[in-house]
Amino acid sequence: MVKDSSAQASGPVDRSSTDVIDQAIAENRHLPGALLPILHAIQDRLGFLPSGAAGRIAEDLNLSHADVHGVISFYHDFRSAPPGRHVMKLCRAEACQSMGSQALEARLKARLGIDFGQTTSDGAITLEPVYCLGNCALSPAVMIDGQLKGRVTPERLDGFIASLEEKP
Amino acid sequence: MTATVYVSRDAAALSVGAEEVAQGIARAAAARADQVDIVRSGSRGMFWLEPLVEVATPTGRIAYGPVAPEDVAALFDAGFLKGGAHRLSLGPTEEIAYFKKQERLTFARVGVTDPLRLSDYEAHGGFRGLRAALAMAPRDIVEEVVRSGLRGRGGAAFPCGIKWRTVLGAEALPKYVVCNADEGDSGTFSDRMIMEGDPFVLLEGMAIAGLAVGATKGYIYLRSEYPDAERTLALAIATARQAGRLGDDLLGSGRAFDVEVRRGAGAYICGEETALLESLEGKRGMVRPKPPLPALEGLFGRPTAVNNVITLASVPIILDKGAKYYASYGMGRSQGTLPFQLAGNIKHGGLVEKAFGVTLRELLYDYGGGSASGRPIRAVQVGGPLGAFLPQSRFDTPLDYEAFAAVGGMIGHGGVVVFDDTVDMAKMARYAMEFCAIESCGKCTPCRIGSTRGVEVIDHIRAGRKPAQNLALLRDLCETMTHGSLCAMGGLTPAPVLSALEHFPEDFGASPAGKVS
């Protein structure tokens, strides 16, 4: 079974999320062009942007709800649903393609039973595409929970997955 | 006696185990009661040798690599702390041909110094450029940069000094310096290497830019895919502020300049300068029509110098050693050096800083050693996802902005992505359109709609459906995108598509002569 993050309702904002959102606003609202820093601060702490976040930010920054929603939906990084315990980003760009990333992509999707943007049914791994990690001399590359990995062979990839599945 | 060992902290080196190797060396040294000082430097840029371990000896640094954690014990047994012989020994680092033949101006310190130790930076020429600039009038700084011939290293190659002249001449205040660190092109990593391996040089370059144009505030717009660079920059900025190299009183001069890092959010288009400015303002990264030029109406509507990381990092040496020195490298109107990045299916991938004029063939074979797979190199994409695919017949063109443009290429940010003979060029053309469809900001129709139509048409061609008509349609679509798009994203996506079609027609089901079978 697959959880499709786009179909998953994030529900009402709970108390602790509200605190995180308010704190992110308070810490960054003085910055010129504060919206991206605020969104990052929330997602850094919660892993995604809860559905109530846009309204609260809009009110505080004196923007329309549509303005904030438009920014959130424009950028690939921002998620509207919680990711799995681990996030694996696979580079799809040219340098990695030249070193077999498409075979890795197929292997990864088959092994995990998910497509890009989805999370495994046990909630362990969310798979996302990325367009260049700046590790193009050591292609193919992936990023796991913010850690860059290079020269990723099928065996190395299997090892990463196995260790992620075990890790809480 | 304490031995000094160097292990890189560059994200690419870490991606293949440099951290584990450094920890292994520390543990082994402790167990053997050897005194070892482990310096976490930037990378020398010889990535096929990472994790590279270097040891300081009286005759210079000796290199070992690629070192796996399980090699560490044997290295100690071989007396590597004194430069002892071992099967992984590469001899003196700076005698390795790949490194020795380079002309490292911008990357002079990368891999050599501890990127976060200010004293190390200054001992290797750091802040000499800023000191010189502080004694000059803004106009003189700008003219020095004009004379150096430095052109924008982000891809567009616009003369840096001319841009600064415009910002200096603008009257509105405040003015800004914005560093474009949204290095999104596949096959490029030189910005990342500077930010992780010598961050002070970027801060120094930005401060000089601020003095030149009359700005006291700088922003680094950093792509979110570079978390290691973000951490390093944060530490470097804090250190520089504390030491009076940033802040209200630059080097005791009473002049002010400070820098703030802003993280992007995974949009390739934000490497385009006007989309970047929109993003910095907290908006969708939508391209602005030009004019007005960002130099006159940039960030928050104010005059803004937007420059790439490598451009800014090349400024300190120009102010330190003079425009003439910098301009003595290169050829024609391409003066100075460019850090080329050898990437993809290449045996010796890495960073090669050379004066303009080196040929692709030299880079691919003399430095790169041919393909990683050992198969013949069939195509090379220079200049990122918007750069043309070039066949063997173009490999002898010198890498000079004008000469390369004359054969339909674009040097761009200096990325060179290599493909062997297993590549399907029709698939690569399709990917170019797909990438544009994914990353288009959506503001102009040719890019937003054209890229999706491009994918469909190439799918038809690959499936053999009405190939002649669809090839004509594809060329027509490319013409519309080239001439009708607002920025280089839609305007240059046809470059990889049409070059694939021109040089590799057989992959599109046509005979090599270009006729559809």
Interface residues (C-beta under 8 A of the other chain):
Chain A: P32 G33 A34 L35 L36 P37 L39 H40 D67 G70 V71 F74 Y75 H76 D77 F78 A93 E94 A95 C96 Q97 S98 M99 V130 Y131 C132 L133 G134 N135 C136 A137 L138 S139 A141 M143 G146 Q147 L148 K149 G150 R151
Chain B: A11 A12 L14 S15 V16 F47 W48 E50 E183 G184 D185 S186 G187 T188 F189 D191 R192 S224 E225 Y226 P227 D228 R262 R263 G264 A265 G266 A267 Y268 S279 L280 E281 G282 K283 R284 G285 F300 Q341 L342 A343 G344 N345 I346 G349 G350 L351 A372 Q381 P385 G415 V417 V418 F419 D420 V423 M428 Y431 F435 I438 E439 C441
